[in-house]
Amino acid sequence: MGLFLVILLSCFVPQQQSPYTVKKISVVETFVVGPPVQKAAWKMEPTIRACSSTNISILRVQRAVKYWEMLGYEFDGVSMDYSINCMEPKHGEIIITLPEGNIDPDHIAATRIYTMKGTLNIAKAKIFMYPKEVRKQRVIEHELGHALGWMHYSQKYHIMHPIWHLGGFSSSGLRKSVD
């Protein structure tokens, strides 16, 4: 009888609302049709040069490179540049540098590729990184994907997902095809 009384009274006692209650829940589900798209590609093995001003470690870059090497991509080495004018990539190079003024500050990073005139062959690429974001998991791997010509792919847990917290390390559809 006592248990019944407690249950009955709890129905009439106002419940305090937790200050941590989520008022609106938004579920994002993604459905992808087709494989990832590579809009351009390298005809040579690019060299990767990281500017020390980004505060990225050479080991972090090498780990990201290893991710893409496991998918069949080849690189011509990784180096760290300690010069103060480390901003422009040379032909055949992917550079990791600080953002320029036209990069949205709400983005974690951004990549710009340059193709040879009249072709879809990548000549060089620039990865823009804010120093506070270099330790975030998957960011360098994702941006290297763009530097290799891959576009965003909205499959949940995919490395090329455009929304960082919905991405992951899935690499389906990214393996380098044999020429």
Backbone bond lengths (Angstrom), bond angles and torsions (degrees), N, CA, C in turn:
res aa  C-N    CA-C-N  psi(-1)  N-CA   C-N-CA  omega(-1)  CA-C   N-CA-C  phi
1 M - - - 1.446 - - 1.520 110.59 -
2 G 1.336 116.53 -40.10 1.460 120.62 -179.65 1.523 112.26 -61.89
3 L 1.341 116.63 -39.93 1.464 121.12 179.23 1.533 109.98 -64.90
4 F 1.328 116.39 -40.86 1.457 120.52 178.46 1.525 111.08 -61.73
5 L 1.331 117.17 -39.45 1.456 122.26 179.73 1.529 111.09 -66.18
6 V 1.318 117.88 -41.09 1.466 122.24 178.44 1.529 110.36 -63.17
7 I 1.319 116.43 -44.79 1.468 120.34 179.89 1.529 110.09 -64.19
8 L 1.335 116.30 -42.97 1.454 120.55 -179.94 1.520 111.75 -63.55
9 L 1.330 117.58 -43.54 1.463 120.85 -179.41 1.532 112.04 -69.53
10 S 1.325 116.94 -31.40 1.465 118.94 -179.98 1.519 111.58 -66.95
11 C 1.294 117.08 -21.05 1.465 120.57 177.44 1.528 111.66 -71.59
12 F 1.339 117.24 -25.47 1.452 121.20 -176.12 1.526 113.57 -104.03
13 V 1.316 117.57 -8.76 1.461 120.88 179.02 1.519 108.16 -86.43
14 P 1.344 118.63 125.03 1.465 119.49 -179.66 1.526 110.58 -63.97
15 Q 1.314 115.07 134.27 1.464 120.60 179.40 1.522 109.52 -87.56
16 Q 1.330 116.20 136.16 1.462 119.49 176.04 1.523 108.54 -76.31
17 Q 1.299 115.20 138.78 1.453 120.06 179.33 1.518 108.92 -85.80
18 S 1.301 115.85 132.15 1.454 121.29 178.74 1.532 109.54 -67.90
19 P 1.325 116.31 140.17 1.472 117.79 177.30 1.528 112.57 -68.25
20 Y 1.318 117.17 -9.00 1.462 121.44 -177.67 1.521 112.42 -102.93
21 T 1.313 118.03 12.23 1.455 121.52 -178.76 1.526 110.73 -68.70
22 V 1.314 114.96 134.33 1.460 120.72 176.33 1.520 107.00 -85.88
23 K 1.323 116.46 121.76 1.458 121.09 -176.71 1.521 111.96 -82.41
24 K 1.317 117.37 -37.09 1.459 119.80 -176.82 1.520 108.60 -133.31
25 I 1.298 115.88 123.11 1.453 121.05 178.89 1.515 107.67 -106.62
26 S 1.308 115.28 129.44 1.448 121.03 179.67 1.521 108.10 -119.88
27 V 1.306 117.30 114.36 1.453 121.93 179.73 1.521 108.24 -94.82
28 V 1.310 115.25 128.94 1.457 120.32 178.56 1.520 107.94 -109.45
29 E 1.286 116.55 113.27 1.460 121.50 175.20 1.517 107.07 -112.72
30 T 1.299 115.63 139.17 1.449 118.61 179.19 1.522 109.66 -119.39
31 F 1.290 114.99 140.92 1.451 122.04 176.89 1.517 106.47 -125.85
32 V 1.291 116.75 123.84 1.453 121.19 -175.14 1.517 109.79 -113.91
33 V 1.307 115.43 133.88 1.456 121.13 175.91 1.523 107.60 -109.76
34 G 1.301 116.13 125.67 1.461 120.55 177.68 1.513 113.30 87.46
35 P 1.320 115.64 170.62 1.467 121.73 -178.62 1.535 111.45 -82.59
36 P 1.344 116.98 169.16 1.468 119.79 173.88 1.531 110.62 -60.81
37 V 1.337 115.80 155.97 1.466 121.17 -176.96 1.532 109.76 -113.67
38 Q 1.326 115.02 129.19 1.466 121.09 174.27 1.524 106.62 -104.42
39 K 1.349 116.74 112.46 1.464 120.67 -174.03 1.522 113.56 -83.67
40 A 1.328 117.37 -18.25 1.468 122.26 178.40 1.521 107.70 -156.98
41 A 1.331 116.94 165.37 1.463 120.70 -178.10 1.523 110.90 -148.01
42 W 1.317 115.40 158.08 1.465 122.15 176.10 1.522 109.06 -83.49
43 K 1.328 116.77 140.12 1.462 121.67 173.22 1.530 110.21 -98.16
44 M 1.333 116.07 -5.88 1.467 122.40 178.67 1.522 107.80 -130.00
45 E 1.301 117.12 171.04 1.463 121.46 174.84 1.524 107.92 -85.03
46 P 1.337 118.16 113.98 1.464 119.19 -178.71 1.530 112.74 -74.08
47 T 1.312 115.04 149.77 1.459 122.83 171.87 1.520 106.69 -92.91
48 I 1.322 116.81 145.46 1.464 120.11 177.78 1.517 108.46 -113.02
49 R 1.346 115.00 127.51 1.473 121.43 178.54 1.521 107.54 -122.71
50 A 1.337 115.75 123.18 1.465 121.35 179.63 1.522 109.37 -104.60
51 C 1.311 116.54 129.92 1.466 121.37 177.67 1.527 108.81 -80.72
52 S 1.307 116.63 131.25 1.464 120.60 -178.01 1.527 112.00 -62.93
53 S 1.328 118.01 -23.75 1.464 121.76 -179.59 1.526 112.69 -63.27
54 T 1.338 117.89 -17.93 1.469 121.00 178.14 1.531 111.97 -80.39
55 N 1.319 117.03 -11.81 1.474 123.40 -177.22 1.530 113.31 67.14
56 I 1.305 117.19 19.45 1.461 119.58 177.28 1.522 109.26 -85.94
57 S 1.309 116.80 142.09 1.465 119.45 179.42 1.527 109.84 -87.90
58 I 1.308 115.23 152.55 1.460 120.68 178.78 1.531 109.80 -63.41
59 L 1.331 117.23 -33.93 1.467 120.89 178.56 1.526 111.53 -65.15
60 R 1.328 116.74 -37.70 1.477 120.87 178.74 1.525 110.27 -65.13
61 V 1.330 116.60 -41.43 1.472 120.60 178.63 1.531 109.60 -66.46
62 Q 1.321 116.95 -43.09 1.465 120.42 -179.89 1.528 111.26 -62.70
63 R 1.331 117.61 -36.18 1.464 120.73 177.69 1.537 110.74 -65.57
64 A 1.335 116.66 -40.10 1.468 120.62 177.79 1.530 110.78 -66.62
65 V 1.316 116.52 -39.51 1.468 121.05 177.78 1.527 110.09 -62.90
66 K 1.326 116.82 -41.05 1.466 121.52 179.16 1.539 111.33 -59.04
67 Y 1.336 116.72 -37.04 1.466 121.32 177.37 1.527 109.84 -56.82
68 W 1.340 117.00 -47.89 1.465 121.22 -178.12 1.527 111.72 -74.88
69 E 1.324 117.87 -31.53 1.473 119.82 176.37 1.526 110.81 -63.88
70 M 1.328 117.33 -34.91 1.468 120.53 177.86 1.529 111.32 -65.76
71 L 1.340 116.42 -17.44 1.467 121.11 177.96 1.537 111.96 -96.69
72 G 1.338 116.30 6.07 1.458 120.42 175.41 1.522 115.95 100.76
73 Y 1.332 118.54 0.91 1.466 121.35 179.75 1.522 109.27 -84.59
74 E 1.331 115.80 148.15 1.459 120.95 -179.49 1.523 109.65 -121.92
75 F 1.317 115.11 144.50 1.461 122.45 -179.34 1.518 108.97 -128.42
76 D 1.332 115.54 156.26 1.465 120.77 -177.95 1.528 110.52 -102.37
77 G 1.314 117.40 37.00 1.456 121.46 175.72 1.517 114.09 106.41
78 V 1.325 113.86 164.48 1.466 123.34 179.35 1.518 107.41 -130.45
79 S 1.341 116.37 134.56 1.467 119.42 178.17 1.523 110.41 -139.36
80 M 1.324 115.12 160.47 1.461 122.49 177.51 1.527 107.38 -107.93
81 D 1.334 116.65 134.81 1.467 122.67 179.92 1.528 108.58 -111.89
82 Y 1.321 116.23 119.12 1.464 121.45 -177.76 1.533 112.63 -98.87
83 S 1.327 118.23 5.12 1.460 120.25 -178.95 1.528 110.80 -75.01
84 I 1.332 116.36 154.58 1.470 120.11 -178.05 1.527 112.30 -77.94
85 N 1.311 117.93 -16.60 1.469 120.26 179.62 1.531 111.60 -105.38
86 C 1.300 116.31 38.95 1.465 123.07 179.53 1.525 108.19 -83.70
87 M 1.330 117.57 86.43 1.463 121.02 -176.54 1.522 113.71 -136.66
88 E 1.305 118.39 -31.51 1.468 121.03 -172.15 1.530 112.10 -109.75
89 P 1.332 116.69 129.45 1.468 119.25 176.39 1.524 110.85 -76.00
90 K 1.307 115.14 148.13 1.455 121.20 174.02 1.535 107.61 -91.24
91 H 1.321 116.19 167.45 1.461 120.85 176.78 1.534 108.72 -57.09
92 G 1.332 116.81 131.95 1.460 120.98 179.10 1.519 114.03 82.99
93 E 1.321 116.56 17.22 1.458 119.94 -173.02 1.533 112.64 -129.78
94 I 1.323 114.65 145.08 1.465 122.78 168.91 1.517 105.29 -108.98
95 I 1.316 116.95 123.71 1.457 120.59 -179.92 1.531 109.26 -111.93
96 I 1.324 116.32 140.15 1.464 122.10 174.51 1.516 105.79 -108.64
97 T 1.325 116.65 114.15 1.462 121.76 -171.72 1.527 111.35 -138.31
98 L 1.326 115.30 176.17 1.462 120.83 176.28 1.522 110.12 -72.41
99 P 1.329 117.58 152.22 1.469 120.24 178.79 1.525 112.49 -65.11
100 E 1.321 114.25 149.23 1.453 120.97 172.57 1.524 107.34 -88.83
101 G 1.307 118.32 173.94 1.455 122.91 -175.77 1.517 115.88 -61.25
102 N 1.331 118.58 -19.65 1.458 120.29 -175.05 1.530 114.11 -96.88
103 I 1.322 118.59 15.50 1.463 122.36 177.87 1.521 108.80 -96.72
104 D 1.326 116.39 130.73 1.464 122.53 -179.56 1.531 109.88 -60.06
105 P 1.334 118.48 122.58 1.470 120.57 -178.82 1.527 113.64 -66.33
106 D 1.333 117.98 -13.66 1.462 120.96 177.05 1.528 112.61 -80.48
107 H 1.322 117.28 -12.86 1.461 120.51 177.94 1.520 110.18 -83.06
108 I 1.316 115.62 149.03 1.463 121.36 176.79 1.525 109.52 -73.65
109 A 1.328 116.04 -39.69 1.466 122.69 -178.66 1.529 107.87 -162.00
110 A 1.313 116.52 172.69 1.462 121.62 177.60 1.522 108.19 -153.75
111 T 1.322 115.51 155.42 1.464 120.44 179.35 1.519 109.70 -133.98
112 R 1.312 115.10 139.95 1.463 121.79 176.25 1.523 107.44 -124.13
113 I 1.339 116.45 128.15 1.466 119.34 176.06 1.522 109.30 -109.26
114 Y 1.309 115.58 150.74 1.459 123.39 178.58 1.526 106.97 -121.51
115 T 1.338 115.92 124.14 1.456 119.60 -179.98 1.526 110.00 -103.87
116 M 1.333 114.98 158.10 1.457 120.03 175.93 1.522 107.70 -69.52
117 K 1.300 115.75 140.03 1.464 121.93 -175.07 1.528 111.76 -51.79
118 G 1.325 114.46 128.18 1.457 120.69 176.29 1.524 115.16 76.65
119 T 1.336 117.74 8.13 1.471 120.62 -179.84 1.529 109.41 -133.41
120 L 1.301 114.80 174.20 1.462 120.88 172.36 1.525 110.08 -108.24
121 N 1.336 115.95 26.59 1.461 122.10 177.39 1.524 108.86 -91.00
122 I 1.321 116.52 123.52 1.462 120.81 -179.41 1.525 109.27 -73.56
123 A 1.328 116.54 131.12 1.463 122.61 178.74 1.527 111.05 -98.37
124 K 1.341 116.86 -36.28 1.467 122.44 179.36 1.523 108.71 -164.76
125 A 1.344 115.26 165.06 1.467 119.90 -179.65 1.522 109.98 -148.07
126 K 1.346 114.74 149.54 1.469 122.08 177.40 1.520 108.93 -122.68
127 I 1.317 115.93 124.71 1.459 121.67 173.27 1.520 106.63 -104.76
128 F 1.330 116.09 122.73 1.466 121.59 179.94 1.529 108.44 -99.43
129 M 1.325 116.03 122.32 1.470 121.27 -178.05 1.523 110.40 -128.33
130 Y 1.329 115.75 134.74 1.465 120.19 169.78 1.529 106.95 -82.43
131 P 1.331 118.53 136.61 1.471 120.40 -179.16 1.531 113.65 -53.67
132 K 1.320 118.08 -33.60 1.472 120.21 -178.58 1.528 113.08 -70.14
133 E 1.331 118.12 -13.11 1.465 121.85 -176.19 1.525 114.56 -104.28
134 V 1.328 118.64 -5.35 1.472 120.33 -171.81 1.527 113.80 -66.75
135 R 1.306 118.09 -22.21 1.466 120.04 -179.22 1.526 112.97 -91.11
136 K 1.323 117.00 -6.57 1.464 120.09 -179.99 1.519 109.92 -65.86
137 Q 1.312 114.71 133.43 1.447 121.34 -178.91 1.533 111.23 -60.39
138 R 1.297 117.54 137.45 1.470 127.11 173.61 1.528 115.64 76.26
139 V 1.310 119.80 -9.25 1.469 120.05 -175.01 1.529 111.22 -64.82
140 I 1.311 118.14 -48.68 1.474 120.22 -179.32 1.529 110.21 -65.66
141 E 1.334 117.30 -41.28 1.465 119.80 177.91 1.529 110.33 -59.10
142 H 1.331 116.67 -44.87 1.471 121.92 179.44 1.531 110.81 -61.40
143 E 1.323 116.79 -47.95 1.471 119.96 -178.30 1.525 111.87 -67.56
144 L 1.331 117.74 -34.41 1.468 119.13 174.29 1.529 109.93 -63.25
145 G 1.331 116.50 -34.25 1.467 119.94 174.80 1.516 111.26 -58.20
146 H 1.338 116.87 -44.81 1.466 119.86 176.40 1.532 110.42 -63.52
147 A 1.337 117.18 -41.47 1.463 120.89 179.80 1.533 111.36 -63.95
148 L 1.327 116.76 -22.33 1.466 121.39 175.81 1.526 111.74 -89.94
149 G 1.341 116.64 1.43 1.457 121.21 174.71 1.513 115.61 102.04
150 W 1.334 119.34 -0.14 1.460 121.81 -177.40 1.521 111.35 -79.67
151 M 1.320 114.89 140.09 1.461 121.85 177.47 1.533 109.09 -92.57
152 H 1.332 116.51 171.53 1.463 120.30 176.18 1.524 109.93 -62.62
153 Y 1.319 114.95 147.94 1.461 122.21 179.86 1.525 107.22 -138.96
154 S 1.310 116.87 113.60 1.473 122.04 -169.06 1.521 115.21 -84.09
155 Q 1.309 118.27 32.20 1.458 121.03 173.99 1.527 107.84 -84.43
156 K 1.324 115.81 129.49 1.460 120.99 -178.87 1.532 110.34 -55.74
157 Y 1.321 116.25 136.22 1.474 126.20 179.00 1.532 113.39 73.76
158 H 1.330 118.47 8.37 1.465 121.16 179.34 1.530 109.54 -83.99
159 I 1.314 116.79 144.89 1.478 122.01 -178.80 1.527 111.45 -61.28
160 M 1.329 118.20 -29.23 1.462 121.37 -177.96 1.525 113.20 -96.52
161 H 1.324 117.28 15.69 1.468 119.96 177.74 1.529 108.68 -64.20
162 P 1.338 118.53 136.51 1.468 121.04 -176.66 1.528 114.56 -72.93
163 I 1.329 117.51 -18.23 1.465 120.70 179.97 1.523 108.02 -106.79
164 W 1.326 116.64 114.65 1.464 122.14 -170.74 1.527 112.61 -52.08
165 H 1.323 118.62 -48.73 1.464 119.63 -174.58 1.535 113.30 -72.70
166 L 1.319 119.02 -9.37 1.466 121.91 174.96 1.530 112.10 -99.09
167 G 1.329 116.21 -7.02 1.454 120.82 -179.09 1.513 112.49 -82.97
168 G 1.306 115.53 178.32 1.460 122.32 179.28 1.512 108.74 -165.21
169 F 1.317 116.38 -156.73 1.460 120.12 -178.32 1.533 113.33 -103.88
170 S 1.336 117.64 11.38 1.457 119.44 177.45 1.528 109.60 -63.52
171 S 1.313 115.34 136.51 1.470 119.94 -178.37 1.523 111.65 -123.39
172 S 1.320 117.77 22.67 1.463 120.09 -176.92 1.537 110.58 -57.36
173 G 1.325 115.22 131.23 1.452 121.62 178.09 1.517 115.30 85.00
174 L 1.332 118.57 0.37 1.469 121.31 -176.08 1.523 114.58 -101.81
175 R 1.323 117.64 -7.09 1.472 119.81 -177.77 1.521 108.91 -58.75
176 K 1.334 115.45 135.78 1.462 120.31 -178.77 1.519 109.30 -67.84
177 S 1.339 114.09 130.33 1.466 118.21 178.23 1.516 109.47 -79.12
178 V 1.291 115.64 149.26 1.465 120.93 179.32 1.517 107.50 -80.32
179 D 1.336 115.94 126.80 1.479 121.02 -178.59 1.498 112.04 -70.70
